[in-house]
Amino acid sequence: MEDFSVRHIRVDIEEGLTKLRRSKYVQSFISIELLDQIKSDLKSGQTVLFSGTPCQAAAVNRMFPGYSNLLTVDVVCHGVPSPKAWRSYLDEVISQKGKIISVNMRKKAIGWKKIFLSTQFSDNSIEECWFNDNPWGSSFVKNLFLRESCYYCEFKEQIRCSDISLGDFWEAARGCHKEFDDDDRGTSIVLVNSLKGKKVIEEVLQEGQCFLKNIPYHWIPKNTYAVVKSSSENPKRDQAFEMLDKYSFSTVLNKVSKVSAGRKVLHSIRNATKKNVKKRKLSGIAVNNKNTVYGNYKDDVAILNVQEVDNYGAVLLCYALQKTIEDLGYNALVIDYRPETAQKNAGVVEHIFNKLEKDGLRSVIDASIQKVRRKNVVSVNYSSIEKKNNFETFRKNYLHRTPVYSGMNTSDSPVFQAYVVGSDVVWKPDRVESSESDVYFLKFTDGLECNRVAYAASIGTTDECRLNDIAVKFSEHIQRFDHISLREATSVPYVQEMIDKKVFACADPTLLQNREVYDRIADKASSFISQKYIYFYMFGDNFEAYEYVNRCSEQMKLPVVCQCNEPDNIDNVILYCGDDGPAEFLNRIRNADYVITDSFHGTVFAILYHRNFVTLSRGKISVRMQDLLEKLELMERYCEECVIEDIPKDIPEYSAVDMKIKQWRDDSIMFLESALKDKWGGV
């Protein structure tokens, strides 16, 4: 307006749009006449686009509900300063400089990273300075004259009140996502909040007049906090408003902005600390040689599982899943997620409390003593330096990985067209209750238009108490997924009750590839055993199992190659192979005469290599082995009580088992192929 007050106006020709441009850091006024005009336009069938702050957009939506021809667009709002304060500022400037011709509160003369407030006067002189150095700009960034409701804004939510939200993507300006702002012309966040808004954005994209990239919601970082967080209240706000009636604007600003010498020192220390912390964080961010994560992976498929642990099944299934996805014609990358030590420790604490509640203090202490004692000797779960090197060599040679991520809800987390979570126990109760649940349930993709697939994900237990413990959180998280399959058929009913989508049971990824694929890995093993032997691979502690191994060794006249916690309990050990990598593990099973194991993947590879074997129970987590053996009609190879009297006879014919595996493999690949074809999920 001529008096430089800010008002909402109606524009119905393209030339009038220039009046709506540019930022105006003042509360705008909406007249009754304008609202009547909106109502008239809507009733006549005209399309109305209303733009304003979130509270204004919410008010218009509430006044005119149900109109399909109303599109509301809100601007991400820091807060609206008082018109009274703005009038005080203008009066002071006019008294000092003369009549004002124009005000540009956000002139981007040298780019958008450092904006200027520019004022033109009647004598054609122009005065401009950096926004923060201008008295009005300074009062704005200090939240001095904002409306009181702005400090407790009820519209700061992820789900906005309008169809579309527009705001500055300041993180791009700070260089975290350079691909968005190489020319320093400015980058905006566009939040699509409704189907109506989505349709409009799609129409705009078809015209080719703008450039948009799909990003996850959590990329809107703390530096763009105005999306979800209200401005903090300036403690001198009330005092400043009272002083406006007595003093000039600049005088008020100076009086309330005085800082004691001691506070200045504290501010300096705090700012220096913040900069140092930020520098440390940035130096720890994993980046690749193609500049940013987003630009590299937008057309690829991500795999997310627990491949970072030194477990044979974990890395081999990851490789098998990666190869299967690539065989389907996609470029697959494994997200190299490695939780921080603090997160792991938090998970351990939660696990201990759960065990205390379930088993009691005495049981937990005894188990801890046993673990300490084992670790001082040998443990199948312990990784020596050589074992770690063997596993990492396998990952480097066979897995196509992203840089390492210690957390995923960060502005540098990778963005993909599709995410495949699984297999293995990515959803076991301890993990669901820990901070890792945000990762393995893809919380970091909230707001991202992508396809979310769970492939043969495992909960890993039939313990009803533990399943009840996690039911609420599990039900909330599972809703994110567009396609869901589980590894254990017995877990399907538990999940199916939580979601409307069909839940499938699929084969573990290691079963999606034939033995020739694993032969190429096993052939690269660094150590071979030329004589016949029994291979004993066991995680649990079971005295009867050691007795059974010794009895087999004696009756079959075969020595034992083992990985277990108590090798000294075996009479005829020729090799304790605790340093084996994945290649050696496959080679041990391939060449064994007999395999004794309580491992799921030990069982899988014994079957794929047509070995004679027995699978020992591991209590309530044995559901994975039981499901596998029931599916292949091999339950006679399963020992529930671990009291084994007789050596099981050789499996006479594996052809029937192979046919079952082939059918299961084909069905599972069909699920995966269908899920990945659904580009953006939601089917």
Beta strands, then each sheet from edge to edge (+ up, - down):
strand 1: 48-52
strand 2: 70-75
strand 3: 100-107
strand 4: 116-121
strand 5: 126-130
strand 6: 164-168
strand 7: 188-192
strand 8: 301-304
strand 9: 332-337
strand 10: 401-405
strand 11: 418-421
strand 12: 451-457
strand 13: 483-486
strand 14: 503-505
strand 15: 534-537
strand 16: 560-563
strand 17: 573-576
strand 18: 594-597
strand 19: 612-616
strand 20: 638-639
sheet 1: 1+ 2+ 6+ 7-
sheet 2: 3+ 4- 5+
sheet 3: 10+ 9+ 8+ 11+ 12+ 13+ 14+
sheet 4: 17+ 16+ 15+ 18+ 19+ 20+
end
